[in-house]
Amino acid sequence: MLRIQVNEKENIERALKRLKRKFDKTGTKRQLQSRKHYTKPSEVLRRQLQKAEHIQTLKDQEAF
C-alpha cells in the first residue's frame, strides 16, 4: 500500500502529484492493464520479438 506523508504547509495538489508519481513507478497500473485481458503466450512472444526487431533496426540506423 502506498503512503504519502502530507505536511501541514504542503499543498494537497503537490501531495497528489507525489502519490501519482509513486504509483507510476511501482508499475501497478501497467500490471492491472495487462491482467485485464488474457493474452496467449504465443502472442506475448510475438510482441517481444517485434519489439526486439524494432530496437535492433533503430540501433542499426544509429550506427550509420
C-alpha positions in Angstrom: 0.0 0.0 0.0 1.3 3.4 -0.9 1.5 6.0 1.8 2.3 9.7 1.4 3.1 11.9 4.4 1.4 15.3 4.0 3.0 18.2 5.9 0.9 21.0 7.4 2.2 23.6 5.0 2.2 21.3 1.9 -0.3 21.8 -0.8 -2.7 18.9 -1.4 -2.2 19.1 -5.2 1.5 18.6 -4.7 0.9 15.6 -2.4 -1.4 14.1 -5.0 1.3 14.6 -7.7 3.8 12.8 -5.5 1.3 9.9 -5.0 0.7 9.6 -8.7 4.4 9.6 -9.4 5.0 6.9 -6.8 2.1 4.9 -8.2 3.5 5.0 -11.7 7.0 4.0 -10.6 5.6 0.8 -8.9 4.1 -0.4 -12.1 0.8 -1.4 -10.7 -1.2 0.4 -13.3 0.6 -1.5 -16.1 0.1 -4.7 -14.3 -3.6 -4.1 -13.8 -4.0 -3.3 -17.5 -2.1 -6.4 -18.6 -4.3 -8.6 -16.4 -7.5 -7.1 -17.7 -7.4 -9.3 -20.9 -5.8 -12.7 -21.4 -3.1 -12.8 -24.0 -1.9 -16.1 -25.4 1.8 -17.0 -24.7 2.4 -17.1 -28.5 1.1 -13.5 -28.8 3.3 -12.3 -26.0 6.3 -13.9 -27.7 5.4 -12.3 -31.0 5.2 -8.9 -29.4 8.5 -9.3 -27.7 10.1 -10.3 -31.0 8.6 -7.4 -32.8 9.9 -5.0 -30.1 13.4 -6.5 -30.3 13.4 -6.2 -34.1 12.3 -2.6 -33.8 15.0 -1.8 -31.3 17.6 -3.5 -33.5 16.7 -1.5 -36.5 16.9 1.7 -34.5 20.4 0.7 -33.3 21.4 -0.2 -36.9 20.3 3.2 -38.2 22.1 4.9 -35.4 25.4 3.1 -36.3 25.4 4.6 -39.8 
